Amino acid sequence: LFDNQKTLSVSIPRASDDTAVTIKDVLVHLKDHHVRERPEMFLQGDTVRPGVLTLVNDTDWELCGGAEYEVQPGDNLTFISTLHGG
């Protein structure tokens, strides 16, 4: 999905009104700038698809606020697919 890259370091610019960057913003950025093939395997609508475990600093993102979590400098976001072929 990401050109066989296992690790990406990205910088997401803040909106013009200087609002905080959320995980939702990161997902849009990843889809628009880094997903090279089959985005449906990563995203469903405007969130990660079921079967993709999302972690913020090794903690389930749902415990951090989900897609509305405000990303902090130095945060580590991890996406682990539990989907596999049969």
GIUR-V790122 format. One record per run of one state. SS is the DSSP state (H for helix, E for strand, - for the rest). FROM is the first residue (numbers start at 1). LEN is the number of residues. If there is no record, write none. Layout:
SS & FROM & LEN
SS & FROM & LEN
//
This chain:
- & 1 & 21
E & 22 & 1
H & 23 & 11
- & 34 & 5
H & 39 & 3
- & 42 & 1
E & 43 & 2
- & 45 & 2
E & 47 & 2
- & 49 & 3
E & 52 & 5
- & 57 & 2
E & 59 & 2
H & 61 & 4
- & 65 & 1
H & 66 & 3
- & 69 & 1
E & 70 & 1
- & 71 & 6
E & 77 & 5
- & 82 & 5
//
